[in-house]
Amino acid sequence: MFYGTAHAQQGTRAEDAPSVDVPEVIVTAQRTPAPVSRTPVAMSVQSGEQLTRAGADTASLLGARLPNVHLDQAADGLRITIRGVSNADATDKGDPSAAFMLDGVYVARPVGQTFGFLDVDRIEVLRGPQGTLYGRNTTAGVVNVISNGPTERLEGMVALEAGTHGSRKLEGVFNVPVSPALALRAALAERRHDPYLKNGQGTPHAPGYDRDERNARLSAKLALGRDASLLVRYDHSEASENNDRFVPDTNFYTGIASGAPAWRAGTTDQRLTNAFRPSNIAPQQGYQDKRARGLSADLRWDLGPATLYYLGARRKLDQDMLQNYYYRITPAFAIGVLNQYEGRNTQDSHELRIATDDQAVLSAQAGIYYFSEESHTVYSFRGLELLRLPPYYVFPSGPTKSQSKAAFGQLTWRLAPGLRLSAGPRATHDDKSRVGSTNFQQGPVFNPATDRALLNAASLATHKTTWRLGAEADLAPATLAYATVATGYKAGGFNDGCIAGASALGIACPAAVAVPADKLYYQPETLRSYEAGLKTRFWNGRATLNAAAFHYDYTNLQLSGVAILQGAPRFITTNAGVASVKGLELDGQLAVGAAGRLSYGMTLLDAHYDRYSPDGVRSWAGRKLDRAPSHVFTLGYDHRFALAGGQLTAGVFARASGAYVIAVPSQLLEYGIPSRTATDATLGYRPDGARWSVLLRARNLENKVQPVAIDSFGMTVPSSPRTVDLRVDYRF
């Protein structure tokens, strides 16, 4: 079971063919298949077998196993932080700093990234800017979830899970080779667990942080003659949950009113209890209904000297939600606010790429890319009368449009045996626009006779050419050294408001309510990265070592939060000036005897602002970037035992993280997260020759929780408590 921790795309499961070597993994990080040990990129790979053993069936459960990576599910979607670089704007006009992809298709909205994994082959996480081959919004890196495709074997799997907090899960996979030219694969899952939070408000409502989700995917692979194939996938996910997954920051901190939050003692139950009783409004039962679906077509055509690739997709995301806010309006006073949200999002993407034989003296790949997105959203807030706002404070927006066009290429020159040089540019042009309003309403429906609307309308075009230069050398048959200089780019954008003289939706923008251009618009975020790395396999393939040292120069880092603008709270993004990041990463595996496997990792990180003033007065130069601990150590060990005519596997994984901060610059607050060790354990059994197996998993044995996100109001999303579950699967 544990020997399947890494496998090639069409490899056999390791429990079927155990080996004392650390298995090689085939990845597509450079857009063409290659062993991970021969790929000159700092990256981590998690196979589907590894994910199953760890119980990591969502992105937020994966990050602890990756060097210099945080994958946190905030209330507004997935928050990806790689090497201290992150983003907090999950609205329809915002962009992430790291790209999340599903089978190579960019998933734009953070909420769409929170659904459970389904029939995964592997997940590739690339650290550092990937602007040449992956494009915009990859300044921090890329997370690419790669599903299993149809195979030529009749096979399947069904699994049942049950555990603490009422967790239960059913999943199944069925693969059918219909003919020599056509194969079909179906996968489905249903997952549930009861709320992790506890209701201390004295209401009958169920608290949040629960799960009730269903996922399905149907794939078809068609051979188009001898040289071409078409892979079509349709996926559908939906969830009916409660997104009241936050507690007041006072569950974790004292001293907030004085502007100096200090960690407070408390039990896990106390930290997971929402006992806030608002004096101004009665809480309601929260809910979140979300639905995502996507259709993609992946065409590959072998032309002999080159291969032509086309990947096209359409994705849709719908969300309806009611949340009960903890909303701090002064340092020492908070109120309750009801937030209702409706959102509809559609995105289309197309990429046409050609790649030559990568073993030639000169090899190349080049392509064109097109992406478009349209969103329609309505945010409605109730309970803000103490801010002299009306009973309904509403933000209808739409359409919000984003369009990106790019042309890219990369050339590799095999200068001499064992020495390669590469270079590649990518030219990107982005257009964004939005029309909407900020409404001050007396009732749920806008009444022109009694209500007032301020225009939110802006458009922005930005463009950038990013590039990458690299050199790599084979120091030995199983040792690769590389060095790269690369740039990254994240598109600029705009905040709420309008420029004087603008008009839309029948609403004018007079000078008295207009927003200055330097407040309305924010600039693109850019990065230059310098990196050197080493990848080696030694001791006859029984050990691996990956090392990377890097230095980043960031300009116009984009930071987001709520601030008062024109007398009312608005979600604002600003540029942070200059930041720098430098660090060292080491990780690898070691085969211990014929039945043991040791994994290890160490990261050292210095990520801080060089020049930044959040309020134009105070300097934050020298302060750390969010979620950037100075050091993290990981250690895992798995062992296989022969027992009662079968194989017993036992494993443990521990992560020790140094302290770090989560900052709210708009409130001039820095929340310190203390150092912590978290441990997971597994115990599995499979009879020899049997089709069934059983797996017992425990996560967070220490049962300690900490904030994973804190917003401008003091709403704090905690990490998950200890969970234990039992899985039984049957394969055929």
N, C-alpha and C positions, 0 to 999 in steps of 0.2 A: 504493500500500500504506500509506504512513504517513499519507496524508490521511484515513484512516478512524480516526484516533485518538480521535474523539468523534463520536457520532452519535445521532440521536433513536431512540426505541423502534422505529419502523417505517421508519426512513430507509434510503436506499440506501448501499452501501459507498462510501467516499470515493474509492477508486481508480477506481470506475466514473464518478464525476462530480467531478473535481478542482476545487478552488476556492482562490482566494488568500485568502479570509476564514478567520479562526479559526472553526470550526464551532460553532454553538450546540448545546447538549445538553438534552434533555428528561429531567427527573428526577421522582421521586415522594417527595422527602425530606419534604414536608409532607403526604404521603398523597394528594395530587392532582397530576396532571401539570402541570409548569410548567418553563419554561427555567431552567437553573441560574443564569443571570445575574439572574433575577428572584426567586430563592428566598432569603429573609432568614435564611440559616443558613450558618455556616462549614462548608464541605464540600469534598470532592474526589471526582471521578468518574473511573473507569478503564473504558474500553470494552473489549469483548472483543477488538477488533483491537489495542489497546494491550497487553493482557495477552499476546497471542500474540507480538507483536514483542519484548516484554521477557522472554519465557520464564517468566512468573510464573503458574504453574498451581496454586499453593497460596497460602494467605493469608500464610505466612511469607516468601514471595518478593515480596510486594507492598508491605510497609511502608516500604521505603526510598524509594519514590516519592511518599509522602504526607507533607504537613507535620505535624510534631509527633505522628507516629504511629510506634509500634513494634509489629510483629506478629511474635512470636517463637515458634517451636515448641520448647517445653521438653519434657522427658521425659514430663510428665504432661498434655500438651495444649497448645493455643494460648494464649499469654500476650499479651493485648491491653493496650497502654499508650497512652493518648491524653492529651497535655498533662501528662505526668508522673503520671497517675492509672492505677493498675493493681491487680491482685489475684493472689495466689499460692496460693489454696485451690482446687485442682481436684478435691477429693474430692466424694463424693455429697452432702455437707451444705453445700458451699460455693457461692458465687455469684460471677460475674464483675462487674467494674465497668463493662464495656462490653458491649452486647448484640451477639451475632453472629446474623445472620438469613439464612435461605435462602429466597428468594422471599417475604419478609415473615414467615416462620415462625421463631420464636425457637428456636435450638439451644442447649440448656442446658449440655451437658457439653463441656468444652474438647477432649477427645479427638475428639468428633464434629465439631469444627470444623477438623480437620487434613486431611481428605480433599481430593483434587484437585478443581479447578474443572472444570466440564463444560458446554460449549456456553453460555458466559456472554454475555449482552447487555451488562451493565455492572455495576460494583460502586460503590455509593454509600457513602462514609465520612463520617459526620456527627460533627463535633467539638463537644464541650460537652454539657451535660445535655439529654436528650430525654425528660424524665419525663412530659410531657403526652400526646404522641401515641404514644410507644413504651413508656412505663411503667417499671417497676422495673428495677433493675440497668443503668441507662443513665446513671449519673452521669458517666462519662467520654465516652460517645458511642455510636454505632451503626455497625456494619459490615453492610451489606445486599448479599448476592450475588443478582443478579437474572438468571435464565436466559432464554434465547430461548424464546418460545412458538411454537406452530404458526402457520404463515402460509398464505396462499392460493396460494402458488407451489409447484410441484414443483421441489425443489432439494435439494442435498446437498453433502457435502464429505468427503474422506478425506485423512488426513495421516500421514506417517511421519517420525520423528525418530530420530537416533542421535548419540551424543557421547561425551565423556570419562567416566571412571568407569563404563564399560559402560552408559551410559544409552541407553534405547531406549523409544520410545513409539509407539503406534498409536491414532488416534482417528478417529471418523467420525460424521457427522450425516446424517439422511435425513428430509425433510419431504414429506408427501403430503397434498394436498387431496382427501379422499375424496368430498366432495360440497359444494355451496354452504354447507351448514350444519355440516360436520364436517371438521376437519383434524387430522392426526396428525404427531408429530415424535418421532424416536428419536435418541438420542445415546449413544455409548459410548467408552470409552478404556481402554487398558492401559498402565501406566507402570512402568518399572523402572530402577534404577541400583544399582551395587555399593556396598559400604560406603565412606563418606568417612573413617571412622576406620581406624587401623592397629593390629593386635594386637601389642603388645610384651610380653605376659605369658608367652610361651613355651608356650601351649596351642594345640591344633589348632582351636580354635573360631573361627568367623567373627565379626569385630567388628560393631558396630552402625552406625547412621546410614545404612541402606540404604533401598531402596524396592522394593516389589512390590505393586502396587495395581491394582484393576479397578473401573471406575465405569460405571454405565448409568442412563439416564433415559428414560421413555416419557411423553409428554404428549399430551393430547387436548383440543381446544377445540371446544365445541359451541355453536352459535347457538340460543338458545331464543326463537324469534320474532325480531322486529325490534329489540327493546329490551333483551334480556338475553343473557348468555353465561356459560358454565361452562367453566373451565379446570381439568382434573384432571391431577396429576403424580404419578408414582411413581418414586422413585430408589432405587438399590441400590449400595452401595459396600462393598468388602472389601479387606483388606490382610493380607499375611503377611510381616512384617518382623521386625527385631531392634531393640528399643527401648533397647539398651545404647548410647545416643547421647551418653554423657558421658565425660569424662576427669577426673582429679584436678585440683583448683584449682592445685596446684603446677606444672602445665604452663604456667601463666600468671603465677604470683605467687611471691614469696619473702616471708618475714616473717609468715607466717600464724600460726605458733606464738606470736609476740609480740603478736598482736592488731592488727598494722599491715601488711596485705597491700601489697606493692609490686610493680609490673609488672616482669617479668623479660624479658630478651632470649631469643629463641628463633625457630627456623625454623617454617614452617607444618607441615612434616612432624613435627617434634618436638611441636608443640602438639596435633596430631591423633593422637598415638600414646598408647594406654593401656598403660603399662608397669608398672602397679601389680600386685604379686604378693602377695596376702593370705597371711598366715602361719597363719590360723586355719581356713580353709575352701578347698576346691578350687572354682574357677570352673566354671560349667556353660554350655552353649550357650544364650544368651538367645534369646527369641522374643517376638513380639507379634502375635496374631491378633485383628483387630478387624473388625466388620461393622456397618454402619449402613444403615437403610432407612426410607423415609418415604412417606406417602401424604397428599396435600393436595388440597383442593377450593377453588377461588377463583371465587365467584359475583359478577357485576356486573349490576345491574338498573337501567336508566334509567327513572325514574318521571316524567320531565319536569322539574319544578322541583328535583328532587334525585335523587341516585343512591344506591342501596342496595348495600352491599358485605358479603359474608360470606367469611371465610377460616378454614377448619378443617383441622387436620392431626393425624396420629398419627405419631410417630417412635420408632424403637427403636435401641438401641446395645448391642452385646455386645463384650466384650473379655476375652481370656485372655493372660496375659503372665508371663514369667520374666525378671527383671533381676538383674544382678550389680552390687551396690552397692560404691562406694568410700565407706566409712563412718568418718568421723573421730570417735573417742570421747574423745580428749584433744587439746589444741592441737598435739601433736607426734606423735600415733600414730593410725593408721587401720587398720581391719580390713575384711575382705570379708563381705558379707551377701547372702544370696540372698533376693530378694523375689518371691513368687508372688502373682498377683492374678487374680481372676475377678470380672467385673461384668456385670450385666444392668440395663438402664435403659429405661424406657418413659415417654414424655411425650405429653400431649394438649393441644391448644390450640384455642380458638374465639374469633373476634372478629366482632361484628356492628356495622357502622358505616354511618351515613348522612351524606352530604355534599351541600350545596346548591350552586347555580351560583356559582362563585367570582368572577364578574364583577358580581354584584348589589351594591347599596349595602351590604346586610348579608348576609354569607355565613357559613355555620357547618358544622361537622361534629361529630358526637357518636357515642358507641358504648359498648359493654360488652365486657369481655374476661374470659376464663377460661383458666387454665393449671393443669395438674396433672402431677406427675412422681412416679414410684416407682422406687426403685433397690434392688438386692440385691447386696452386694459381700462379698468375703473377701480381706483382706490377710494374708499369711503371711510371717514373717521367720525366717530361720535363720542362725546364726552369732553370736548376741549373748550367748554364755555369759560373755564377759569382763565384761559388765554385770550378772552374776549373774541372768541371765534363762535360762529353760529352752531346750531345743533348738528348740522351736517357739513363737514369739511371734505370736499370731493375733488378727485383728480381724474377726470375722464381723458383718456389719451388714445389717439388713433386716427389715421394710421401712423404708427412709428415704423419707419422703413430703414433698412440697412442693406447696402449693396457693395460687394467687393469683387474686384477683377484683378487677376494677377497672371503674369507670365514668369516662368522660372526655368532654371537649368543648372546642371552640375556636371563637371568634367573631371575625370580621374585619369592621371597620366602615370603609367608604370615606368618610372624613370630608370630603374635598374631592378634586378631581382631583389625582392624584399624591401623596396622603397617606392612609395607612391605619394603623389601630390594631387590635391583636389582643390577645386575652386567652383563657386557657384553664386549667381545673383538671383534675386527675386524682386520684381517690380510690382508693387501693389497700389491700387487706387481704391479708396473707400468713399462712399457717399452715405450720409445719414441725414434723416429728416424726421420731424415730428410735428404734429398739430394736436393741440389739446387745450385744456384750461384748468385753472384752479377756481373752484366754485365755492361760494359762501352761501349755503342753502338753509332755508328754514324747515324743509321737509326732504323726504327721500328723492323727490323728483324736482328738477330745476324749474322754478317759476320766474319768468322774466320780470314780473311785476314786483316781486319782493326780494329776489336773489341777485347776487352780483358775481360776475365771472371775470377773471383775469386771464389773459391769453398766455399760453405756453406754446411757442412756435419757434423753431430754429432749424437750420440746415447747415451742414458742414461737410466739406470735401477735404480729405487729407490723402497724401500719397507718400510713399517711401520705397526706396530700393534697399533691401537688406542683402547681406552677402556673407559668405563663409569661405575661409581659406584654411586648408588643412594639410598636414604631412603625417605620414604613418610609416613605421619601419618594423620589419620582422627581426627582432633581436635574436630570436631562436625559433625553431619550428613551432613552438607553442607559446611564444611571447610576442605581444604586440605593444609597441609604444606609439603614441600619437600626440599631436599638438594642434590646436585650432584657435583661430581668431574669428569670431562671428558677431553679427549684430542682430538685434531683435527690435520689433516694432509693434506697438499696440495703438490702435486708432484713437484719435481725439474724439471729443463729444461735446455735449451741452447740458446745461442744467435747466430747471424750471424758469420760465420767464420769457421775455421777448425784447427785441430791440425797438427803440422809439420809432414810430411811424409804421410798424408792421401791422398787418391785419389778416385774420383768417377766421373761419367759422362764424362770421358776422361780428367778431370782437375786434375792436381797435386796440392799439398799444400806444397810448399817449405818453409823453415824456415823464409825467408824474408817477407812472407805475412801471416804466421801462427799467430793464436791468442793464447796467454797463456791460460792454462786450467782454471785458476782462473777468467779469463775474459769471456771465452767461456761458462762455465757452471755456473749455480746458484743452490743453495741447496733447499731441501724441506722446506716449511714453516710449523712450528709446533706450537701448542697452548696447554696450560693447562688452564682449566676453573674451577672456583669455583663459585657455584651459590646456593642461597637459595630463596625459593619463597613461596607465600601464595595465595590460590585461595578460595574465599568464596562467597556464596550467602546468603543474609540475608533479613530481613524485609519481611518474607513470600515469598521469591523469587522475590521481587520487586526491588532488588538492587544487584549488583555484585561488587567485588573488586578483582583485580589481582595485586600482587606486586612481584617484583623480584629484588634482589641485586646480583651483580656479580663482579668478578675480573678475568682478563685474564693475563697470562704471555705468550707473543709472542716471538718466536725466529725465526730469518731469514725471517722476513716479506719481501715479494717480491714486489719491486717497479720498475716501467717501465717508459721509456722515450727515447727520441732521443739524442744520443751523437755522437761525432766524433770519429770514430775508423778506423785506417788505412787510414786516410785522407779523409774519406767520412762519411756522416751521416748514422747511423744505429740505429735501434730500439733495445734498450738494457734493460734487466731486471737484477737487482742486489738485493742482500739481505741487508736488512736494519738493521741488528743486532738485538737489543732487543727493544720491545715496551710493554707497559702495558695499560690495559683498565680496568676501574672500573666504576660502575654506579648503578643507581636505577631507576626502572620503576614502575609506578602506572597507572592503567587504569580500567575503569568499566562503568556500565550503571545504571540508576536509572529511574524507572517508576514514572512519575509525574501524579497523579490522574489516571483516566481511559483512558486518551487520549494523554498523553505526554510521551516523552522518552528523557532523558538527557544522553549524553555520555561525558566522561571526560578522560584526560590523562595527565601525567607528566613524563618527563624523565630528569634525571641528569646524565651527562657523563663526564668523565675525561679520554681521550684517547691520549697518547703522546708517543714519542720516549724516551726510557731510554738510548740507545746507538746507534747513527747513525751519520755517516759523509758522505754526498752525494758526496763529491769530495776528500775524504781522508785527508782533511785539516780542514775544518770547522765542528764544532759539532752542530748537530741539537737536541741534548739531551734536553728534556723538551718541544720541539715544538709539536703542536697538529697533530694528524693524520687527514687525509682529511675527510670532511663532518661529523665532530664530534662536533656539537654545545654543549656547556656546559649545556644547558637547552632547553626544548621544552614543550610547554603547548598546549593542544587541548581541545576544548569545542564544543559540538554540541547539538542541540535541535530540535526535531521533534514533531509536534502536529497535531492531527486529529480533524477536525470540521465537524459537520453535516451541509450541505448546499444544498438547492434546490433539495432534494431527493437524495443526494449523499454524498460522503465523500471528503472533501478538506483536503489535507495534506500540511503543510508548514514546511520547515526545513532550518537550517543554521548550518554551520560547519566552525570553525575558528582554525587556527594553528599559534601560535606565536613561532618563532624559534630564539634562540640566534645566535650570530655571529659564523662563522666557517671559515675554510680556504680550498682552493684547491691549492696544492703545485705542482710545477714542479721541482723536485730535480735536474734533469740533467742541469737545467738552474739556479739553486739556487734562485728560485723565489717562493714566497708565496703570493697568491692572497686572500685577506680577503673578505669574503661575509658578509655584515652587517646584523644585526638582521632584522626580517621582520615578518609581520602578513599577512596572506592570508585567504580570506573568500570565501566560496561557499554558494549558496542558491538554494533551490528547491521549487516548488509549483506544486502540482498535484491534479487532480480531477478524480473521478470515480463515475458514477451514481450507486445507489443501484441496485444490480442484473444485471448490464450491463456487457458485455464482453469487452467493450473498455474503455480506460483511456487515459488521456493526462497529460504530465509532462513537465514543464518549468524548465530549469536548467541554472544557471549562475556560472561560475568558475572564480576565481581570480577577485573578484569584484574591488579590488584596482587597477587592471591593471598595476601591477609592475612586472618587469622581472629581473632576475639575472642569472649569469652563472651557468650552471649545469655541465659543463666540460670545461677544458682549457688544450690544449696540449702543446707540447714542442715548437711549432712554433708560439704560440699566438692565434691560432684559438679557438674561444670561442663559445660554444653552449649555447644559451639563453633558459630560461624557456618559457613557452607558455604565450601569452598575455591573456587578458580577452576574454572569449568566452561565448556566449549565444545560446541555442538551444531549440527547441520544439520537443517533441516526442509524437507520437500517436501510441498506440498499440491495437491490437485486439487479444483476446485469445479465443480458442474454444476447 
